[in-house]
Amino acid sequence: MPKIKFVLILIIFKIQGYAQETLTQKITWATLRDVKFTKKFNKEYELDFLYPSFGASLLKLEGKYVEIKGYVIPVSQNLYVLSAKPMASCF
């Protein structure tokens, strides 16, 4: 009986791991290059800001879970930047 429980638990973990993998789409940094920026004046701050326009490949990812390899760079206590290269944190 304990052997059957072990096998059932193992099967459940395998199924759960497979389901999680299918929900997450792996992307590369090249995928994130599909963005164009337009400079617009912001009246509230009285400065020019860059506003993004996302390409079709990025718009298809909206609302989906994605996975990308990178480095987390802390900017402040609650703000982080995800970077493709570790040397980007040399500030």
HTML snippet that shows the backbone in 3Dmol.js (N, CA, C, O; Angstrom):
<script src="https://3Dmol.org/build/3Dmol-min.js"></script>
<div id="view" style="width:600px;height:400px;position:relative"></div>
<script>
const pdb = `
ATOM      1  N   MET A   1       0.811  -1.212   0.000  1.00  0.00           N
ATOM      2  CA  MET A   1       0.000   0.000   0.000  1.00  0.00           C
ATOM      3  C   MET A   1       0.853   1.275   0.000  1.00  0.00           C
ATOM      4  O   MET A   1       0.564   2.189  -0.772  1.00  0.00           O
ATOM      5  N   PRO A   2       1.909   1.370   0.852  1.00  0.00           N
ATOM      6  CA  PRO A   2       2.735   2.574   0.822  1.00  0.00           C
ATOM      7  C   PRO A   2       3.393   2.795  -0.541  1.00  0.00           C
ATOM      8  O   PRO A   2       3.629   3.934  -0.944  1.00  0.00           O
ATOM      9  N   LYS A   3       3.688   1.701  -1.249  1.00  0.00           N
ATOM     10  CA  LYS A   3       4.316   1.829  -2.560  1.00  0.00           C
ATOM     11  C   LYS A   3       3.349   2.482  -3.558  1.00  0.00           C
ATOM     12  O   LYS A   3       3.765   3.282  -4.396  1.00  0.00           O
ATOM     13  N   ILE A   4       2.072   2.142  -3.464  1.00  0.00           N
ATOM     14  CA  ILE A   4       1.058   2.726  -4.350  1.00  0.00           C
ATOM     15  C   ILE A   4       0.920   4.220  -4.067  1.00  0.00           C
ATOM     16  O   ILE A   4       0.815   5.022  -4.995  1.00  0.00           O
ATOM     17  N   LYS A   5       0.920   4.594  -2.785  1.00  0.00           N
ATOM     18  CA  LYS A   5       0.829   6.012  -2.423  1.00  0.00           C
ATOM     19  C   LYS A   5       2.013   6.787  -2.998  1.00  0.00           C
ATOM     20  O   LYS A   5       1.852   7.886  -3.529  1.00  0.00           O
ATOM     21  N   PHE A   6       3.190   6.204  -2.885  1.00  0.00           N
ATOM     22  CA  PHE A   6       4.391   6.857  -3.401  1.00  0.00           C
ATOM     23  C   PHE A   6       4.290   7.069  -4.909  1.00  0.00           C
ATOM     24  O   PHE A   6       4.617   8.143  -5.414  1.00  0.00           O
ATOM     25  N   VAL A   7       3.840   6.046  -5.620  1.00  0.00           N
ATOM     26  CA  VAL A   7       3.701   6.143  -7.075  1.00  0.00           C
ATOM     27  C   VAL A   7       2.658   7.195  -7.437  1.00  0.00           C
ATOM     28  O   VAL A   7       2.871   7.978  -8.363  1.00  0.00           O
ATOM     29  N   LEU A   8       1.531   7.225  -6.721  1.00  0.00           N
ATOM     30  CA  LEU A   8       0.490   8.223  -6.988  1.00  0.00           C
ATOM     31  C   LEU A   8       1.006   9.641  -6.743  1.00  0.00           C
ATOM     32  O   LEU A   8       0.747  10.545  -7.538  1.00  0.00           O
ATOM     33  N   ILE A   9       1.723   9.829  -5.661  1.00  0.00           N
ATOM     34  CA  ILE A   9       2.288  11.149  -5.358  1.00  0.00           C
ATOM     35  C   ILE A   9       3.279  11.555  -6.443  1.00  0.00           C
ATOM     36  O   ILE A   9       3.295  12.709  -6.871  1.00  0.00           O
ATOM     37  N   LEU A  10       4.095  10.624  -6.883  1.00  0.00           N
ATOM     38  CA  LEU A  10       5.062  10.896  -7.944  1.00  0.00           C
ATOM     39  C   LEU A  10       4.356  11.299  -9.243  1.00  0.00           C
ATOM     40  O   LEU A  10       4.777  12.237  -9.920  1.00  0.00           O
ATOM     41  N   ILE A  11       3.288  10.589  -9.582  1.00  0.00           N
ATOM     42  CA  ILE A  11       2.521  10.913 -10.792  1.00  0.00           C
ATOM     43  C   ILE A  11       1.901  12.299 -10.681  1.00  0.00           C
ATOM     44  O   ILE A  11       1.918  13.063 -11.646  1.00  0.00           O
ATOM     45  N   ILE A  12       1.355  12.629  -9.520  1.00  0.00           N
ATOM     46  CA  ILE A  12       0.736  13.947  -9.316  1.00  0.00           C
ATOM     47  C   ILE A  12       1.774  15.051  -9.498  1.00  0.00           C
ATOM     48  O   ILE A  12       1.494  16.055 -10.152  1.00  0.00           O
ATOM     49  N   PHE A  13       2.962  14.882  -8.934  1.00  0.00           N
ATOM     50  CA  PHE A  13       4.010  15.893  -9.083  1.00  0.00           C
ATOM     51  C   PHE A  13       4.461  16.024 -10.538  1.00  0.00           C
ATOM     52  O   PHE A  13       4.731  17.130 -11.003  1.00  0.00           O
ATOM     53  N   LYS A  14       4.542  14.914 -11.251  1.00  0.00           N
ATOM     54  CA  LYS A  14       4.925  14.963 -12.667  1.00  0.00           C
ATOM     55  C   LYS A  14       3.886  15.735 -13.476  1.00  0.00           C
ATOM     56  O   LYS A  14       4.237  16.581 -14.299  1.00  0.00           O
ATOM     57  N   ILE A  15       2.604  15.441 -13.240  1.00  0.00           N
ATOM     58  CA  ILE A  15       1.528  16.123 -13.967  1.00  0.00           C
ATOM     59  C   ILE A  15       1.530  17.606 -13.636  1.00  0.00           C
ATOM     60  O   ILE A  15       1.375  18.442 -14.526  1.00  0.00           O
ATOM     61  N   GLN A  16       1.704  17.935 -12.368  1.00  0.00           N
ATOM     62  CA  GLN A  16       1.718  19.337 -11.947  1.00  0.00           C
ATOM     63  C   GLN A  16       2.893  20.078 -12.590  1.00  0.00           C
ATOM     64  O   GLN A  16       2.735  21.211 -13.045  1.00  0.00           O
ATOM     65  N   GLY A  17       4.049  19.457 -12.629  1.00  0.00           N
ATOM     66  CA  GLY A  17       5.220  20.075 -13.255  1.00  0.00           C
ATOM     67  C   GLY A  17       5.024  20.275 -14.742  1.00  0.00           C
ATOM     68  O   GLY A  17       5.428  21.303 -15.287  1.00  0.00           O
ATOM     69  N   TYR A  18       4.407  19.305 -15.412  1.00  0.00           N
ATOM     70  CA  TYR A  18       4.145  19.431 -16.847  1.00  0.00           C
ATOM     71  C   TYR A  18       3.148  20.550 -17.112  1.00  0.00           C
ATOM     72  O   TYR A  18       3.326  21.331 -18.046  1.00  0.00           O
ATOM     73  N   ALA A  19       2.099  20.633 -16.296  1.00  0.00           N
ATOM     74  CA  ALA A  19       1.092  21.686 -16.473  1.00  0.00           C
ATOM     75  C   ALA A  19       1.721  23.061 -16.286  1.00  0.00           C
ATOM     76  O   ALA A  19       1.406  23.995 -17.023  1.00  0.00           O
ATOM     77  N   GLN A  20       2.600  23.186 -15.315  1.00  0.00           N
ATOM     78  CA  GLN A  20       3.247  24.473 -15.063  1.00  0.00           C
ATOM     79  C   GLN A  20       4.159  24.857 -16.231  1.00  0.00           C
ATOM     80  O   GLN A  20       4.228  26.031 -16.597  1.00  0.00           O
ATOM     81  N   GLU A  21       4.853  23.889 -16.815  1.00  0.00           N
ATOM     82  CA  GLU A  21       5.725  24.179 -17.957  1.00  0.00           C
ATOM     83  C   GLU A  21       4.928  24.643 -19.165  1.00  0.00           C
ATOM     84  O   GLU A  21       5.380  25.518 -19.904  1.00  0.00           O
ATOM     85  N   THR A  22       3.751  24.070 -19.376  1.00  0.00           N
ATOM     86  CA  THR A  22       2.958  24.448 -20.542  1.00  0.00           C
ATOM     87  C   THR A  22       2.311  25.812 -20.367  1.00  0.00           C
ATOM     88  O   THR A  22       1.956  26.447 -21.360  1.00  0.00           O
ATOM     89  N   LEU A  23       2.147  26.284 -19.136  1.00  0.00           N
ATOM     90  CA  LEU A  23       1.565  27.599 -18.893  1.00  0.00           C
ATOM     91  C   LEU A  23       2.581  28.718 -19.082  1.00  0.00           C
ATOM     92  O   LEU A  23       2.205  29.863 -19.336  1.00  0.00           O
ATOM     93  N   THR A  24       3.852  28.399 -18.962  1.00  0.00           N
ATOM     94  CA  THR A  24       4.908  29.400 -19.063  1.00  0.00           C
ATOM     95  C   THR A  24       5.597  29.292 -20.416  1.00  0.00           C
ATOM     96  O   THR A  24       6.034  28.213 -20.819  1.00  0.00           O
ATOM     97  N   GLN A  25       5.691  30.418 -21.111  1.00  0.00           N
ATOM     98  CA  GLN A  25       6.362  30.444 -22.410  1.00  0.00           C
ATOM     99  C   GLN A  25       7.750  31.037 -22.231  1.00  0.00           C
ATOM    100  O   GLN A  25       7.900  32.117 -21.659  1.00  0.00           O
ATOM    101  N   LYS A  26       8.762  30.335 -22.719  1.00  0.00           N
ATOM    102  CA  LYS A  26      10.132  30.836 -22.632  1.00  0.00           C
ATOM    103  C   LYS A  26      10.375  31.804 -23.780  1.00  0.00           C
ATOM    104  O   LYS A  26      10.060  31.512 -24.934  1.00  0.00           O
ATOM    105  N   ILE A  27      10.944  32.966 -23.447  1.00  0.00           N
ATOM    106  CA  ILE A  27      11.271  33.965 -24.459  1.00  0.00           C
ATOM    107  C   ILE A  27      12.741  34.349 -24.315  1.00  0.00           C
ATOM    108  O   ILE A  27      13.389  34.014 -23.324  1.00  0.00           O
ATOM    109  N   THR A  28      13.250  35.048 -25.306  1.00  0.00           N
ATOM    110  CA  THR A  28      14.634  35.525 -25.268  1.00  0.00           C
ATOM    111  C   THR A  28      14.621  37.052 -25.238  1.00  0.00           C
ATOM    112  O   THR A  28      13.575  37.683 -25.390  1.00  0.00           O
ATOM    113  N   TRP A  29      15.782  37.618 -25.042  1.00  0.00           N
ATOM    114  CA  TRP A  29      15.896  39.078 -25.030  1.00  0.00           C
ATOM    115  C   TRP A  29      15.609  39.656 -26.410  1.00  0.00           C
ATOM    116  O   TRP A  29      15.187  40.807 -26.523  1.00  0.00           O
ATOM    117  N   ALA A  30      15.832  38.876 -27.452  1.00  0.00           N
ATOM    118  CA  ALA A  30      15.522  39.342 -28.809  1.00  0.00           C
ATOM    119  C   ALA A  30      14.023  39.595 -28.969  1.00  0.00           C
ATOM    120  O   ALA A  30      13.616  40.498 -29.700  1.00  0.00           O
ATOM    121  N   THR A  31      13.210  38.802 -28.289  1.00  0.00           N
ATOM    122  CA  THR A  31      11.755  38.996 -28.337  1.00  0.00           C
ATOM    123  C   THR A  31      11.379  40.372 -27.803  1.00  0.00           C
ATOM    124  O   THR A  31      10.456  41.008 -28.313  1.00  0.00           O
ATOM    125  N   LEU A  32      12.083  40.827 -26.788  1.00  0.00           N
ATOM    126  CA  LEU A  32      11.752  42.103 -26.144  1.00  0.00           C
ATOM    127  C   LEU A  32      12.214  43.316 -26.945  1.00  0.00           C
ATOM    128  O   LEU A  32      11.938  44.451 -26.559  1.00  0.00           O
ATOM    129  N   ARG A  33      12.904  43.092 -28.038  1.00  0.00           N
ATOM    130  CA  ARG A  33      13.368  44.216 -28.868  1.00  0.00           C
ATOM    131  C   ARG A  33      12.275  44.791 -29.766  1.00  0.00           C
ATOM    132  O   ARG A  33      12.477  45.812 -30.422  1.00  0.00           O
ATOM    133  N   ASP A  34      11.127  44.136 -29.793  1.00  0.00           N
ATOM    134  CA  ASP A  34      10.035  44.560 -30.676  1.00  0.00           C
ATOM    135  C   ASP A  34       9.246  45.715 -30.046  1.00  0.00           C
ATOM    136  O   ASP A  34       8.036  45.616 -29.848  1.00  0.00           O
ATOM    137  N   VAL A  35       9.945  46.802 -29.738  1.00  0.00           N
ATOM    138  CA  VAL A  35       9.336  47.989 -29.126  1.00  0.00           C
ATOM    139  C   VAL A  35       9.890  49.230 -29.815  1.00  0.00           C
ATOM    140  O   VAL A  35      11.090  49.329 -30.072  1.00  0.00           O
ATOM    141  N   LYS A  36       9.017  50.158 -30.104  1.00  0.00           N
ATOM    142  CA  LYS A  36       9.418  51.465 -30.635  1.00  0.00           C
ATOM    143  C   LYS A  36       9.024  52.515 -29.604  1.00  0.00           C
ATOM    144  O   LYS A  36       7.982  52.395 -28.960  1.00  0.00           O
ATOM    145  N   PHE A  37       9.847  53.536 -29.447  1.00  0.00           N
ATOM    146  CA  PHE A  37       9.564  54.590 -28.479  1.00  0.00           C
ATOM    147  C   PHE A  37       9.304  55.909 -29.185  1.00  0.00           C
ATOM    148  O   PHE A  37       9.976  56.259 -30.156  1.00  0.00           O
ATOM    149  N   THR A  38       8.313  56.633 -28.675  1.00  0.00           N
ATOM    150  CA  THR A  38       7.963  57.941 -29.214  1.00  0.00           C
ATOM    151  C   THR A  38       8.108  58.975 -28.106  1.00  0.00           C
ATOM    152  O   THR A  38       7.584  58.800 -27.006  1.00  0.00           O
ATOM    153  N   LYS A  39       8.823  60.053 -28.409  1.00  0.00           N
ATOM    154  CA  LYS A  39       9.009  61.114 -27.423  1.00  0.00           C
ATOM    155  C   LYS A  39       7.761  62.005 -27.427  1.00  0.00           C
ATOM    156  O   LYS A  39       7.349  62.519 -28.467  1.00  0.00           O
ATOM    157  N   LYS A  40       7.163  62.174 -26.220  1.00  0.00           N
ATOM    158  CA  LYS A  40       5.982  63.033 -26.080  1.00  0.00           C
ATOM    159  C   LYS A  40       6.165  63.914 -24.852  1.00  0.00           C
ATOM    160  O   LYS A  40       6.793  63.518 -23.871  1.00  0.00           O
ATOM    161  N   PHE A  41       5.610  65.100 -24.926  1.00  0.00           N
ATOM    162  CA  PHE A  41       5.696  66.035 -23.809  1.00  0.00           C
ATOM    163  C   PHE A  41       4.642  65.678 -22.768  1.00  0.00           C
ATOM    164  O   PHE A  41       3.471  65.494 -23.099  1.00  0.00           O
ATOM    165  N   ASN A  42       5.064  65.580 -21.508  1.00  0.00           N
ATOM    166  CA  ASN A  42       4.166  65.291 -20.399  1.00  0.00           C
ATOM    167  C   ASN A  42       3.876  66.601 -19.680  1.00  0.00           C
ATOM    168  O   ASN A  42       4.773  67.200 -19.086  1.00  0.00           O
ATOM    169  N   LYS A  43       2.621  67.047 -19.734  1.00  0.00           N
ATOM    170  CA  LYS A  43       2.245  68.341 -19.152  1.00  0.00           C
ATOM    171  C   LYS A  43       2.388  68.352 -17.632  1.00  0.00           C
ATOM    172  O   LYS A  43       2.770  69.365 -17.046  1.00  0.00           O
ATOM    173  N   GLU A  44       2.080  67.227 -17.000  1.00  0.00           N
ATOM    174  CA  GLU A  44       2.135  67.163 -15.535  1.00  0.00           C
ATOM    175  C   GLU A  44       3.549  67.415 -15.016  1.00  0.00           C
ATOM    176  O   GLU A  44       3.734  68.146 -14.042  1.00  0.00           O
ATOM    177  N   TYR A  45       4.541  66.816 -15.660  1.00  0.00           N
ATOM    178  CA  TYR A  45       5.931  66.956 -15.219  1.00  0.00           C
ATOM    179  C   TYR A  45       6.711  67.986 -16.030  1.00  0.00           C
ATOM    180  O   TYR A  45       7.850  68.314 -15.695  1.00  0.00           O
ATOM    181  N   GLU A  46       6.103  68.490 -17.084  1.00  0.00           N
ATOM    182  CA  GLU A  46       6.733  69.465 -17.975  1.00  0.00           C
ATOM    183  C   GLU A  46       8.079  68.964 -18.507  1.00  0.00           C
ATOM    184  O   GLU A  46       9.075  69.688 -18.526  1.00  0.00           O
ATOM    185  N   LEU A  47       8.072  67.713 -18.934  1.00  0.00           N
ATOM    186  CA  LEU A  47       9.261  67.058 -19.485  1.00  0.00           C
ATOM    187  C   LEU A  47       8.854  66.161 -20.648  1.00  0.00           C
ATOM    188  O   LEU A  47       7.698  65.751 -20.759  1.00  0.00           O
ATOM    189  N   ASP A  48       9.816  65.865 -21.507  1.00  0.00           N
ATOM    190  CA  ASP A  48       9.590  64.870 -22.553  1.00  0.00           C
ATOM    191  C   ASP A  48       9.771  63.478 -21.957  1.00  0.00           C
ATOM    192  O   ASP A  48      10.720  63.228 -21.214  1.00  0.00           O
ATOM    193  N   PHE A  49       8.850  62.576 -22.292  1.00  0.00           N
ATOM    194  CA  PHE A  49       8.918  61.186 -21.857  1.00  0.00           C
ATOM    195  C   PHE A  49       8.937  60.295 -23.089  1.00  0.00           C
ATOM    196  O   PHE A  49       8.427  60.674 -24.144  1.00  0.00           O
ATOM    197  N   LEU A  50       9.524  59.113 -22.957  1.00  0.00           N
ATOM    198  CA  LEU A  50       9.498  58.124 -24.029  1.00  0.00           C
ATOM    199  C   LEU A  50       8.346  57.154 -23.762  1.00  0.00           C
ATOM    200  O   LEU A  50       8.305  56.496 -22.722  1.00  0.00           O
ATOM    201  N   TYR A  51       7.415  57.074 -24.709  1.00  0.00           N
ATOM    202  CA  TYR A  51       6.260  56.192 -24.585  1.00  0.00           C
ATOM    203  C   TYR A  51       6.442  54.998 -25.524  1.00  0.00           C
ATOM    204  O   TYR A  51       6.763  55.178 -26.699  1.00  0.00           O
ATOM    205  N   PRO A  52       6.236  53.767 -25.008  1.00  0.00           N
ATOM    206  CA  PRO A  52       6.471  52.579 -25.834  1.00  0.00           C
ATOM    207  C   PRO A  52       5.278  52.232 -26.728  1.00  0.00           C
ATOM    208  O   PRO A  52       4.122  52.450 -26.364  1.00  0.00           O
ATOM    209  N   SER A  53       5.590  51.689 -27.902  1.00  0.00           N
ATOM    210  CA  SER A  53       4.605  51.070 -28.795  1.00  0.00           C
ATOM    211  C   SER A  53       5.097  49.648 -29.024  1.00  0.00           C
ATOM    212  O   SER A  53       6.156  49.436 -29.614  1.00  0.00           O
ATOM    213  N   PHE A  54       4.324  48.677 -28.554  1.00  0.00           N
ATOM    214  CA  PHE A  54       4.750  47.282 -28.611  1.00  0.00           C
ATOM    215  C   PHE A  54       4.377  46.649 -29.942  1.00  0.00           C
ATOM    216  O   PHE A  54       3.284  46.869 -30.465  1.00  0.00           O
ATOM    217  N   GLY A  55       5.300  45.859 -30.482  1.00  0.00           N
ATOM    218  CA  GLY A  55       5.072  45.163 -31.744  1.00  0.00           C
ATOM    219  C   GLY A  55       4.171  43.952 -31.565  1.00  0.00           C
ATOM    220  O   GLY A  55       3.811  43.590 -30.445  1.00  0.00           O
ATOM    221  N   ALA A  56       3.813  43.332 -32.680  1.00  0.00           N
ATOM    222  CA  ALA A  56       2.879  42.204 -32.680  1.00  0.00           C
ATOM    223  C   ALA A  56       3.384  41.027 -31.848  1.00  0.00           C
ATOM    224  O   ALA A  56       2.597  40.384 -31.154  1.00  0.00           O
ATOM    225  N   SER A  57       4.684  40.737 -31.908  1.00  0.00           N
ATOM    226  CA  SER A  57       5.214  39.592 -31.154  1.00  0.00           C
ATOM    227  C   SER A  57       5.079  39.790 -29.650  1.00  0.00           C
ATOM    228  O   SER A  57       4.884  38.821 -28.917  1.00  0.00           O
ATOM    229  N   LEU A  58       5.179  41.023 -29.182  1.00  0.00           N
ATOM    230  CA  LEU A  58       5.005  41.294 -27.755  1.00  0.00           C
ATOM    231  C   LEU A  58       3.532  41.376 -27.373  1.00  0.00           C
ATOM    232  O   LEU A  58       3.155  40.953 -26.281  1.00  0.00           O
ATOM    233  N   LEU A  59       2.716  41.902 -28.235  1.00  0.00           N
ATOM    234  CA  LEU A  59       1.284  41.992 -27.937  1.00  0.00           C
ATOM    235  C   LEU A  59       0.659  40.607 -27.790  1.00  0.00           C
ATOM    236  O   LEU A  59      -0.305  40.441 -27.042  1.00  0.00           O
ATOM    237  N   LYS A  60       1.197  39.611 -28.496  1.00  0.00           N
ATOM    238  CA  LYS A  60       0.694  38.237 -28.362  1.00  0.00           C
ATOM    239  C   LYS A  60       0.975  37.671 -26.971  1.00  0.00           C
ATOM    240  O   LYS A  60       0.306  36.732 -26.540  1.00  0.00           O
ATOM    241  N   LEU A  61       1.947  38.227 -26.273  1.00  0.00           N
ATOM    242  CA  LEU A  61       2.315  37.730 -24.943  1.00  0.00           C
ATOM    243  C   LEU A  61       1.495  38.367 -23.824  1.00  0.00           C
ATOM    244  O   LEU A  61       1.605  37.957 -22.668  1.00  0.00           O
ATOM    245  N   GLU A  62       0.685  39.353 -24.151  1.00  0.00           N
ATOM    246  CA  GLU A  62      -0.070  40.068 -23.121  1.00  0.00           C
ATOM    247  C   GLU A  62      -0.965  39.106 -22.343  1.00  0.00           C
ATOM    248  O   GLU A  62      -1.721  38.331 -22.927  1.00  0.00           O
ATOM    249  N   GLY A  63      -0.865  39.171 -21.013  1.00  0.00           N
ATOM    250  CA  GLY A  63      -1.675  38.336 -20.135  1.00  0.00           C
ATOM    251  C   GLY A  63      -1.137  36.930 -19.941  1.00  0.00           C
ATOM    252  O   GLY A  63      -1.753  36.129 -19.238  1.00  0.00           O
ATOM    253  N   LYS A  64       0.000  36.614 -20.548  1.00  0.00           N
ATOM    254  CA  LYS A  64       0.576  35.278 -20.430  1.00  0.00           C
ATOM    255  C   LYS A  64       1.784  35.308 -19.502  1.00  0.00           C
ATOM    256  O   LYS A  64       2.413  36.349 -19.307  1.00  0.00           O
ATOM    257  N   TYR A  65       2.092  34.151 -18.939  1.00  0.00           N
ATOM    258  CA  TYR A  65       3.287  34.005 -18.124  1.00  0.00           C
ATOM    259  C   TYR A  65       4.456  33.701 -19.044  1.00  0.00           C
ATOM    260  O   TYR A  65       4.363  32.838 -19.917  1.00  0.00           O
ATOM    261  N   VAL A  66       5.557  34.413 -18.843  1.00  0.00           N
ATOM    262  CA  VAL A  66       6.756  34.180 -19.641  1.00  0.00           C
ATOM    263  C   VAL A  66       7.940  33.938 -18.716  1.00  0.00           C
ATOM    264  O   VAL A  66       7.933  34.332 -17.549  1.00  0.00           O
ATOM    265  N   GLU A  67       8.945  33.288 -19.260  1.00  0.00           N
ATOM    266  CA  GLU A  67      10.176  33.015 -18.516  1.00  0.00           C
ATOM    267  C   GLU A  67      11.342  33.492 -19.363  1.00  0.00           C
ATOM    268  O   GLU A  67      11.417  33.208 -20.558  1.00  0.00           O
ATOM    269  N   ILE A  68      12.256  34.224 -18.726  1.00  0.00           N
ATOM    270  CA  ILE A  68      13.432  34.729 -19.425  1.00  0.00           C
ATOM    271  C   ILE A  68      14.617  34.665 -18.464  1.00  0.00           C
ATOM    272  O   ILE A  68      14.464  34.893 -17.264  1.00  0.00           O
ATOM    273  N   LYS A  69      15.779  34.359 -18.989  1.00  0.00           N
ATOM    274  CA  LYS A  69      16.982  34.334 -18.157  1.00  0.00           C
ATOM    275  C   LYS A  69      17.560  35.734 -18.088  1.00  0.00           C
ATOM    276  O   LYS A  69      17.657  36.430 -19.099  1.00  0.00           O
ATOM    277  N   GLY A  70      17.944  36.141 -16.883  1.00  0.00           N
ATOM    278  CA  GLY A  70      18.518  37.465 -16.725  1.00  0.00           C
ATOM    279  C   GLY A  70      19.028  37.675 -15.313  1.00  0.00           C
ATOM    280  O   GLY A  70      19.136  36.736 -14.524  1.00  0.00           O
ATOM    281  N   TYR A  71      19.334  38.910 -15.016  1.00  0.00           N
ATOM    282  CA  TYR A  71      19.891  39.296 -13.728  1.00  0.00           C
ATOM    283  C   TYR A  71      19.010  40.366 -13.103  1.00  0.00           C
ATOM    284  O   TYR A  71      18.590  41.311 -13.771  1.00  0.00           O
ATOM    285  N   VAL A  72      18.735  40.206 -11.812  1.00  0.00           N
ATOM    286  CA  VAL A  72      17.921  41.176 -11.083  1.00  0.00           C
ATOM    287  C   VAL A  72      18.851  42.201 -10.455  1.00  0.00           C
ATOM    288  O   VAL A  72      19.767  41.855  -9.709  1.00  0.00           O
ATOM    289  N   ILE A  73      18.603  43.468 -10.767  1.00  0.00           N
ATOM    290  CA  ILE A  73      19.424  44.559 -10.240  1.00  0.00           C
ATOM    291  C   ILE A  73      18.551  45.411  -9.329  1.00  0.00           C
ATOM    292  O   ILE A  73      17.585  46.011  -9.800  1.00  0.00           O
ATOM    293  N   PRO A  74      18.864  45.481  -8.036  1.00  0.00           N
ATOM    294  CA  PRO A  74      18.071  46.337  -7.147  1.00  0.00           C
ATOM    295  C   PRO A  74      18.379  47.810  -7.400  1.00  0.00           C
ATOM    296  O   PRO A  74      19.539  48.222  -7.400  1.00  0.00           O
ATOM    297  N   VAL A  75      17.334  48.589  -7.613  1.00  0.00           N
ATOM    298  CA  VAL A  75      17.485  50.024  -7.841  1.00  0.00           C
ATOM    299  C   VAL A  75      17.184  50.783  -6.555  1.00  0.00           C
ATOM    300  O   VAL A  75      17.879  51.736  -6.206  1.00  0.00           O
ATOM    301  N   SER A  76      16.146  50.350  -5.860  1.00  0.00           N
ATOM    302  CA  SER A  76      15.803  50.905  -4.552  1.00  0.00           C
ATOM    303  C   SER A  76      15.181  49.770  -3.742  1.00  0.00           C
ATOM    304  O   SER A  76      15.203  48.617  -4.172  1.00  0.00           O
ATOM    305  N   GLN A  77      14.634  50.087  -2.584  1.00  0.00           N
ATOM    306  CA  GLN A  77      14.120  49.052  -1.693  1.00  0.00           C
ATOM    307  C   GLN A  77      13.025  48.206  -2.352  1.00  0.00           C
ATOM    308  O   GLN A  77      12.977  46.996  -2.134  1.00  0.00           O
ATOM    309  N   ASN A  78      12.163  48.806  -3.138  1.00  0.00           N
ATOM    310  CA  ASN A  78      11.050  48.082  -3.752  1.00  0.00           C
ATOM    311  C   ASN A  78      11.062  48.127  -5.273  1.00  0.00           C
ATOM    312  O   ASN A  78      10.047  47.824  -5.900  1.00  0.00           O
ATOM    313  N   LEU A  79      12.175  48.494  -5.875  1.00  0.00           N
ATOM    314  CA  LEU A  79      12.243  48.621  -7.327  1.00  0.00           C
ATOM    315  C   LEU A  79      13.438  47.837  -7.857  1.00  0.00           C
ATOM    316  O   LEU A  79      14.565  48.009  -7.395  1.00  0.00           O
ATOM    317  N   TYR A  80      13.173  46.977  -8.830  1.00  0.00           N
ATOM    318  CA  TYR A  80      14.210  46.141  -9.412  1.00  0.00           C
ATOM    319  C   TYR A  80      14.178  46.272 -10.927  1.00  0.00           C
ATOM    320  O   TYR A  80      13.136  46.566 -11.514  1.00  0.00           O
ATOM    321  N   VAL A  81      15.326  46.050 -11.553  1.00  0.00           N
ATOM    322  CA  VAL A  81      15.436  46.048 -13.006  1.00  0.00           C
ATOM    323  C   VAL A  81      15.922  44.664 -13.411  1.00  0.00           C
ATOM    324  O   VAL A  81      16.834  44.112 -12.795  1.00  0.00           O
ATOM    325  N   LEU A  82      15.311  44.109 -14.445  1.00  0.00           N
ATOM    326  CA  LEU A  82      15.764  42.843 -14.993  1.00  0.00           C
ATOM    327  C   LEU A  82      16.685  43.145 -16.170  1.00  0.00           C
ATOM    328  O   LEU A  82      16.305  43.862 -17.095  1.00  0.00           O
ATOM    329  N   SER A  83      17.899  42.596 -16.130  1.00  0.00           N
ATOM    330  CA  SER A  83      18.912  42.909 -17.140  1.00  0.00           C
ATOM    331  C   SER A  83      19.394  41.636 -17.833  1.00  0.00           C
ATOM    332  O   SER A  83      19.426  40.564 -17.228  1.00  0.00           O
ATOM    333  N   ALA A  84      19.764  41.763 -19.093  1.00  0.00           N
ATOM    334  CA  ALA A  84      20.305  40.628 -19.843  1.00  0.00           C
ATOM    335  C   ALA A  84      21.734  40.314 -19.419  1.00  0.00           C
ATOM    336  O   ALA A  84      22.173  39.168 -19.515  1.00  0.00           O
ATOM    337  N   LYS A  85      22.455  41.317 -18.955  1.00  0.00           N
ATOM    338  CA  LYS A  85      23.871  41.137 -18.624  1.00  0.00           C
ATOM    339  C   LYS A  85      24.159  41.625 -17.202  1.00  0.00           C
ATOM    340  O   LYS A  85      23.612  42.642 -16.776  1.00  0.00           O
ATOM    341  N   PRO A  86      25.011  40.910 -16.469  1.00  0.00           N
ATOM    342  CA  PRO A  86      25.309  41.317 -15.098  1.00  0.00           C
ATOM    343  C   PRO A  86      26.105  42.610 -15.015  1.00  0.00           C
ATOM    344  O   PRO A  86      26.030  43.309 -14.004  1.00  0.00           O
ATOM    345  N   MET A  87      26.862  42.943 -16.046  1.00  0.00           N
ATOM    346  CA  MET A  87      27.683  44.150 -15.986  1.00  0.00           C
ATOM    347  C   MET A  87      26.843  45.421 -16.001  1.00  0.00           C
ATOM    348  O   MET A  87      27.375  46.509 -15.786  1.00  0.00           O
ATOM    349  N   ALA A  88      25.555  45.305 -16.250  1.00  0.00           N
ATOM    350  CA  ALA A  88      24.681  46.475 -16.249  1.00  0.00           C
ATOM    351  C   ALA A  88      24.500  47.030 -14.840  1.00  0.00           C
ATOM    352  O   ALA A  88      23.955  48.121 -14.672  1.00  0.00           O
ATOM    353  N   SER A  89      24.949  46.295 -13.829  1.00  0.00           N
ATOM    354  CA  SER A  89      24.789  46.760 -12.451  1.00  0.00           C
ATOM    355  C   SER A  89      26.044  47.447 -11.925  1.00  0.00           C
ATOM    356  O   SER A  89      26.276  47.453 -10.716  1.00  0.00           O
ATOM    357  N   CYS A  90      26.836  48.010 -12.781  1.00  0.00           N
ATOM    358  CA  CYS A  90      28.115  48.593 -12.364  1.00  0.00           C
ATOM    359  C   CYS A  90      27.984  50.038 -11.886  1.00  0.00           C
ATOM    360  O   CYS A  90      28.950  50.797 -11.957  1.00  0.00           O
ATOM    361  N   PHE A  91      26.830  50.422 -11.411  1.00  0.00           N
ATOM    362  CA  PHE A  91      26.663  51.792 -10.910  1.00  0.00           C
ATOM    363  C   PHE A  91      26.833  51.854  -9.417  1.00  0.00           C
ATOM    364  O   PHE A  91      26.726  52.929  -8.827  1.00  0.00           O
TER     365      PHE A  91
END
`;
const viewer = $3Dmol.createViewer("view");
viewer.addModel(pdb, "pdb");
viewer.setStyle({}, {cartoon: {color: "spectrum"}});
viewer.zoomTo();
viewer.render();
</script>
